[in-house]
């Protein structure tokens, strides 16, 4: 993959995700806050404008010499004002404009017959009398609505929110409109200032989150970078690099798991190398023998040819048995055992039937256990039968061999007891190795893998195989199996056990 098409690193993607989430969250919060404050400000502006109706009534009441009823029946409903206590509409509007002084960011004007006639003499807000766009919009909206209107218009002064209140007097042909406007831009300026401040702070927060996220992501991903570097240095020739766990979190657990995987891998490779070395050594001997006899054979001598042929066939048979045993050992070490409850009584009776046909010895079942173990019945039978066959090969003809099973709280024992020469203690530690024998010699035909297969099956069940002395001479081989209540991984793999041992 080229550098141009290489995707972003995990650290960059984590940073982008964190910054994006933080930015979106701040934008949503800021947007909602802005809209809420803006709506609240607009609502307050509209309330201020609507109060103009009541304020116009107040003007009428305080000007009435008789202190009679309000001269207009205009209320919150927005009906037109009808004033009877003023000489004219013009007089009323002049009084209203003079008394109702606009506040800050406000402006007012009185329109009579379509022309601006009065403006406040005290200008605390801004002047709208010369704003033709506002005047035209107010007159048009009042004419179309036929009553008081609230509206918004954009003029050279900015965006203005206004209320236009029509004023009429019975008997006076003149029509008036009182207009009060509020500068929305000025009213919303504090809100905009707050949002600008919020935006600056939010940007600073996002930048700070980015720096922290970059640092934290780097610390969290450092074991993965170390794992990548270690993986780059690992070869079949050197499987020793390991990672150094730091802390007690998930990443550290992954580091320890990878180290355990490398241990198993190294152990597996060591086992395979040793097996290949042993196979190469074992195959070299029969090949050398066959080649040597073929080179020295006299093709004109019929007896020599027949003798050489017999030697070659015998050595080829031995190599065939060797390859078969190697295949069997590989199958046992890589197989997933079918673990289920196995009756020891049934298993013992079955092994008794099988060993009875092995000639040259007196076979006897000495003890039968009552109970069950968890295991693969076929593999246990295979291992037990291999021990019996091994005892038959290495003990004198006619000697007795006992088999039996026992069940104890610590687990079950399947044993074979012979009365041969026995095995010296100094050699017991290596008899379960591949192609190894107690004395190093090979007086009996075989590949040297029988006890290695037994040991692999025992360890695949979480147990082990042991050899001890037989009282009166001989050796007792025992397969120890864990108690049925013991926890076993399911399925159990014999190869995993051997790999762990090879790495220890």
Buried (B, 14 or more C-beta within 10 A) or exposed (E): EEEEEEEEEEBEEBBEEBBEEBBEEBEEEBEEBBEEBBEEBBEEBBEBBBBBBEBBBEBBBEBBEEEEEBBBEBEEEBBBBEBEBBEBBBBBBBBBBBBBBBEEBBBBBBBBEEEBBBBBEEEEBBBBBEBEBBBEBBBEBBBEBEBBBBBBBEBEBEBBBBBBBBBBBEEBEBBBBBBBBBBBBBBBEEBEEBBEEBBEEBEEEBEEBBEEBBEBBEEBBEBBEBBEEBEEEBEEEEBEBBBEBEEEEEBBEBBEEBBEEBBBBBBBBBBBEBBEEBBEEBBEEBEEBBEEBEEEBEEEEEEBEEEBEEBBEBBEEBBEBBBEBBEBBBEBBEBEBEBEEBBBBEBBEBBBEBBEEBEEBEBEBBEBBEBBBBBBBEBBBBBBBBBBBBBBBBBEEEBBBBBBBBBEEEBBBBBBBBBBBBBEEEBBEEBBBBBBBBEEEEEEEBBBBBBBBBBBBBBBBBBBBBBBBBEEEBBBBBBBBBBBEEEBEEEBBBBBBBBBEBBE
